Amino acid sequence: MAIAAQLTRELFDALERRDVAAAAALIAEDAVWRFPGRRGALAGDHRGREAIFAFFMKVAGLTDATFHAERVEIVGDDRVAFFHFVGRAKRGDKTLENDTCLRLEFSGGRLIAAQEWVWDLDHVDAFWG
């Protein structure tokens, strides 16, 4: 199996288990996570491991921990992986169900950059807005 795809599986397995130490070990201290949007509460660049974890905590907090990434496929090579998932969550009377593609770049066994693309940006903006 390609290294980046395996590291992506390990990272998201750790996040699902809420194993902060295991997830942190897979994210470089200066990594960046880019989330799409024009007006959503999560839109923009989250720079550094602490900011990325703050982003994850905001996702959990805004959704009362209902957010779940349903895996469709993870493919990659030794440096880059693409993770296709369906993001699902509840937020008040709003429901999120949106296909997402996440591009993850690794160096030295750690995530250095993540970029998300969503199929329906208007839906995502309305949910997180």
MIDOSE-1310 file (N, C-alpha, C; in nm, 2 decimals, decimal comma, always signed):
residues 129
maia	+0,08/-0,12/+0,00/+0,00/+0,00/+0,00/+0,09/+0,12/+0,00; +0,05/+0,23/-0,07/+0,12/+0,35/-0,08/+0,13/+0,42/+0,06; +0,24/+0,48/+0,09/+0,26/+0,53/+0,22/+0,16/+0,64/+0,26; +0,14/+0,74/+0,16/+0,05/+0,85/+0,19/-0,10/+0,80/+0,22
aqlt	-0,14/+0,70/+0,15/-0,27/+0,64/+0,17/-0,28/+0,57/+0,31; -0,18/+0,50/+0,34/-0,17/+0,44/+0,48/-0,17/+0,54/+0,59; -0,09/+0,65/+0,57/-0,09/+0,75/+0,67/-0,22/+0,82/+0,69; -0,29/+0,84/+0,57/-0,43/+0,90/+0,58/-0,52/+0,81/+0,66
relf	-0,52/+0,68/+0,63/-0,60/+0,59/+0,71/-0,57/+0,60/+0,86; -0,44/+0,60/+0,89/-0,40/+0,60/+1,03/-0,45/+0,73/+1,10; -0,43/+0,84/+1,03/-0,47/+0,97/+1,08/-0,62/+0,97/+1,11; -0,70/+0,93/+1,01/-0,85/+0,94/+1,03/-0,90/+0,83/+1,13
dale	-0,83/+0,72/+1,14/-0,86/+0,62/+1,24/-0,84/+0,68/+1,38; -0,73/+0,75/+1,40/-0,69/+0,81/+1,52/-0,80/+0,92/+1,56; -0,84/+1,00/+1,46/-0,94/+1,10/+1,48/-1,07/+1,04/+1,52; -1,11/+0,94/+1,46/-1,24/+0,87/+1,49/-1,23/+0,81/+1,63
rrdv	-1,12/+0,77/+1,68/-1,10/+0,71/+1,81/-1,08/+0,83/+1,92; -1,07/+0,95/+1,86/-1,04/+1,06/+1,95/-0,90/+1,05/+2,02; -0,81/+0,98/+1,95/-0,67/+0,96/+2,01/-0,59/+1,08/+1,96; -0,59/+1,18/+2,04/-0,52/+1,30/+2,01/-0,37/+1,28/+1,99
aaaa	-0,31/+1,20/+2,08/-0,16/+1,18/+2,07/-0,13/+1,11/+1,94; -0,20/+1,01/+1,90/-0,17/+0,94/+1,78/-0,19/+1,03/+1,66; -0,30/+1,11/+1,66/-0,32/+1,20/+1,55/-0,21/+1,31/+1,54; -0,18/+1,37/+1,66/-0,08/+1,47/+1,66/+0,06/+1,42/+1,61
alia	+0,09/+1,30/+1,63/+0,21/+1,24/+1,59/+0,22/+1,23/+1,43; +0,10/+1,24/+1,37/+0,10/+1,23/+1,22/+0,08/+1,37/+1,16; +0,08/+1,47/+1,23/+0,07/+1,61/+1,18/+0,19/+1,69/+1,21; +0,26/+1,75/+1,11/+0,37/+1,83/+1,13/+0,33/+1,96/+1,21
edav	+0,42/+2,01/+1,29/+0,39/+2,12/+1,37/+0,35/+2,24/+1,29; +0,41/+2,26/+1,17/+0,38/+2,37/+1,08/+0,28/+2,34/+0,96; +0,21/+2,23/+0,98/+0,11/+2,19/+0,87/+0,01/+2,29/+0,85; -0,06/+2,29/+0,73/-0,17/+2,38/+0,70/-0,29/+2,29/+0,65
wrfp	-0,41/+2,33/+0,70/-0,53/+2,27/+0,66/-0,62/+2,37/+0,60; -0,65/+2,36/+0,47/-0,73/+2,46/+0,39/-0,88/+2,40/+0,38; -0,97/+2,48/+0,43/-1,11/+2,45/+0,42/-1,19/+2,55/+0,34; -1,27/+2,50/+0,24/-1,33/+2,59/+0,15/-1,45/+2,67/+0,21
grrg	-1,48/+2,77/+0,14/-1,60/+2,85/+0,18/-1,58/+3,00/+0,16; -1,69/+3,07/+0,15/-1,69/+3,21/+0,14/-1,74/+3,28/+0,27; -1,82/+3,21/+0,35/-1,87/+3,27/+0,47/-1,89/+3,18/+0,58; -1,85/+3,05/+0,57/-1,87/+2,95/+0,67/-1,78/+2,98/+0,79
alag	-1,82/+2,93/+0,90/-1,74/+2,95/+1,03/-1,60/+2,88/+1,03; -1,58/+2,78/+0,93/-1,46/+2,71/+0,93/-1,37/+2,75/+0,81; -1,42/+2,83/+0,72/-1,35/+2,86/+0,59/-1,22/+2,93/+0,62; -1,12/+2,89/+0,53/-0,99/+2,95/+0,53/-0,88/+2,85/+0,57
dhrg	-0,76/+2,91/+0,59/-0,64/+2,83/+0,62/-0,63/+2,82/+0,77; -0,60/+2,70/+0,82/-0,57/+2,67/+0,96/-0,42/+2,63/+0,96; -0,34/+2,72/+1,01/-0,19/+2,70/+1,00/-0,13/+2,66/+1,14; -0,06/+2,54/+1,13/+0,00/+2,49/+1,25/-0,08/+2,38/+1,32
reai	-0,02/+2,28/+1,38/-0,09/+2,17/+1,44/-0,19/+2,22/+1,54; -0,16/+2,32/+1,62/-0,26/+2,37/+1,72/-0,38/+2,42/+1,65; -0,36/+2,50/+1,55/-0,47/+2,56/+1,47/-0,56/+2,45/+1,41; -0,49/+2,34/+1,36/-0,57/+2,23/+1,30/-0,65/+2,16/+1,40
faff	-0,59/+2,14/+1,52/-0,67/+2,08/+1,63/-0,79/+2,17/+1,68; -0,76/+2,30/+1,68/-0,87/+2,39/+1,71/-0,98/+2,39/+1,61; -0,94/+2,37/+1,48/-1,04/+2,35/+1,37/-1,12/+2,22/+1,40; -1,06/+2,11/+1,43/-1,13/+1,99/+1,45/-1,22/+2,00/+1,57
mkva	-1,18/+2,07/+1,68/-1,26/+2,10/+1,80/-1,38/+2,18/+1,76; -1,36/+2,28/+1,67/-1,47/+2,37/+1,63/-1,58/+2,28/+1,55; -1,53/+2,19/+1,47/-1,62/+2,11/+1,40/-1,71/+2,03/+1,50; -1,64/+1,97/+1,59/-1,71/+1,89/+1,70/-1,81/+1,97/+1,78
gltd	-1,76/+2,09/+1,82/-1,84/+2,18/+1,90/-1,96/+2,23/+1,82; -1,95/+2,27/+1,70/-2,06/+2,33/+1,62/-2,16/+2,22/+1,59; -2,12/+2,09/+1,59/-2,21/+1,99/+1,55/-2,25/+1,90/+1,66; -2,22/+1,94/+1,79/-2,25/+1,85/+1,90/-2,19/+1,71/+1,88
atfh	-2,07/+1,71/+1,82/-1,99/+1,59/+1,80/-2,06/+1,49/+1,70; -2,15/+1,54/+1,62/-2,22/+1,45/+1,52/-2,15/+1,44/+1,39; -2,04/+1,52/+1,36/-1,98/+1,51/+1,23/-1,91/+1,37/+1,22; -1,93/+1,32/+1,10/-1,87/+1,19/+1,06/-1,83/+1,19/+0,92
aerv	-1,71/+1,15/+0,89/-1,66/+1,13/+0,75/-1,67/+0,99/+0,71; -1,78/+0,96/+0,63/-1,80/+0,83/+0,58/-1,71/+0,80/+0,46; -1,61/+0,71/+0,48/-1,51/+0,69/+0,38/-1,57/+0,62/+0,25; -1,53/+0,68/+0,14/-1,56/+0,62/+0,01/-1,44/+0,55/-0,05
eivg	-1,33/+0,63/-0,05/-1,20/+0,57/-0,11/-1,08/+0,66/-0,07; -0,97/+0,59/-0,05/-0,84/+0,66/-0,02/-0,74/+0,60/-0,12; -0,68/+0,69/-0,20/-0,58/+0,65/-0,30/-0,46/+0,74/-0,28; -0,35/+0,69/-0,32/-0,23/+0,78/-0,31/-0,10/+0,71/-0,35
ddrv	+0,00/+0,79/-0,34/+0,14/+0,74/-0,37/+0,22/+0,75/-0,24; +0,35/+0,77/-0,25/+0,43/+0,78/-0,13/+0,43/+0,92/-0,07; +0,37/+1,02/-0,14/+0,38/+1,15/-0,08/+0,24/+1,22/-0,07; +0,14/+1,18/-0,16/+0,01/+1,25/-0,16/-0,10/+1,14/-0,17
affh	-0,20/+1,17/-0,09/-0,32/+1,09/-0,09/-0,44/+1,17/-0,12; -0,54/+1,11/-0,18/-0,67/+1,17/-0,20/-0,78/+1,09/-0,12; -0,85/+1,15/-0,04/-0,95/+1,09/+0,05/-1,09/+1,14/+0,01; -1,17/+1,05/-0,06/-1,31/+1,09/-0,09/-1,40/+1,03/+0,02
fvgr	-1,48/+1,13/+0,08/-1,57/+1,09/+0,19/-1,70/+1,17/+0,17; -1,80/+1,12/+0,24/-1,92/+1,20/+0,26/-1,93/+1,25/+0,40; -1,92/+1,38/+0,41/-1,93/+1,45/+0,54/-2,08/+1,46/+0,58; -2,11/+1,41/+0,70/-2,24/+1,41/+0,76/-2,24/+1,47/+0,90
akrg	-2,34/+1,55/+0,93/-2,35/+1,61/+1,06/-2,49/+1,68/+1,08; -2,52/+1,71/+1,20/-2,64/+1,79/+1,24/-2,59/+1,91/+1,31; -2,66/+2,02/+1,28/-2,63/+2,15/+1,35/-2,76/+2,22/+1,37; -2,81/+2,21/+1,49/-2,95/+2,27/+1,51/-3,05/+2,20/+1,42
dktl	-3,12/+2,28/+1,33/-3,21/+2,22/+1,24/-3,15/+2,19/+1,10; -3,02/+2,22/+1,09/-2,95/+2,20/+0,96/-2,89/+2,06/+0,96; -2,88/+2,00/+0,84/-2,82/+1,87/+0,81/-2,72/+1,89/+0,70; -2,60/+1,83/+0,73/-2,49/+1,83/+0,63/-2,48/+1,69/+0,57
endt	-2,48/+1,68/+0,44/-2,45/+1,56/+0,37/-2,39/+1,60/+0,24; -2,25/+1,59/+0,23/-2,18/+1,65/+0,12/-2,06/+1,57/+0,09; -2,04/+1,53/-0,04/-1,92/+1,46/-0,08/-1,81/+1,56/-0,08; -1,69/+1,51/-0,03/-1,57/+1,59/-0,01/-1,45/+1,51/-0,07
clrl	-1,36/+1,58/-0,13/-1,23/+1,53/-0,16/-1,12/+1,60/-0,09; -1,04/+1,53/-0,02/-0,94/+1,59/+0,06/-0,80/+1,54/+0,01; -0,72/+1,64/-0,03/-0,58/+1,61/-0,08/-0,49/+1,63/+0,04; -0,42/+1,52/+0,08/-0,32/+1,53/+0,19/-0,18/+1,50/+0,14
efsg	-0,09/+1,59/+0,18/+0,05/+1,58/+0,14/+0,13/+1,55/+0,27; +0,22/+1,45/+0,26/+0,30/+1,41/+0,37/+0,45/+1,42/+0,34; +0,53/+1,44/+0,44/+0,67/+1,45/+0,43/+0,73/+1,39/+0,56; +0,82/+1,30/+0,55/+0,88/+1,24/+0,67/+0,78/+1,17/+0,76
grli	+0,67/+1,12/+0,70/+0,57/+1,04/+0,78/+0,47/+1,13/+0,85; +0,47/+1,26/+0,82/+0,37/+1,36/+0,88/+0,30/+1,44/+0,78; +0,18/+1,47/+0,81/+0,10/+1,56/+0,72/+0,16/+1,70/+0,72; +0,18/+1,75/+0,60/+0,23/+1,89/+0,59/+0,13/+1,99/+0,53
aaqe	+0,03/+1,93/+0,45/-0,07/+2,01/+0,39/-0,20/+1,93/+0,36; -0,31/+1,99/+0,38/-0,44/+1,93/+0,35/-0,53/+2,04/+0,28; -0,59/+2,00/+0,17/-0,68/+2,09/+0,10/-0,81/+2,01/+0,08; -0,92/+2,08/+0,12/-1,06/+2,01/+0,10/-1,13/+2,08/-0,02
wvwd	-1,20/+2,00/-0,09/-1,29/+2,04/-0,20/-1,42/+1,98/-0,17; -1,53/+2,05/-0,18/-1,66/+2,00/-0,16/-1,75/+2,01/-0,28; -1,84/+1,91/-0,30/-1,92/+1,91/-0,42/-2,02/+2,02/-0,42; -2,08/+2,06/-0,31/-2,18/+2,17/-0,31/-2,14/+2,27/-0,21
ldhv	-2,06/+2,37/-0,26/-2,01/+2,48/-0,17/-2,12/+2,56/-0,10; -2,23/+2,59/-0,18/-2,34/+2,66/-0,12/-2,40/+2,59/+0,00; -2,42/+2,46/-0,01/-2,47/+2,38/+0,10/-2,38/+2,38/+0,22; -2,25/+2,37/+0,19/-2,15/+2,37/+0,30/-2,14/+2,51/+0,37
dafw	-2,14/+2,62/+0,29/-2,15/+2,75/+0,35/-2,27/+2,77/+0,43; -2,39/+2,73/+0,38/-2,51/+2,75/+0,46/-2,51/+2,67/+0,59; -2,45/+2,55/+0,59/-2,44/+2,46/+0,71/-2,35/+2,53/+0,81; -2,23/+2,57/+0,77/-2,13/+2,62/+0,87/-2,15/+2,77/+0,89
g	-2,23/+2,84/+0,81/-2,25/+2,98/+0,82/-2,33/+3,03/+0,94
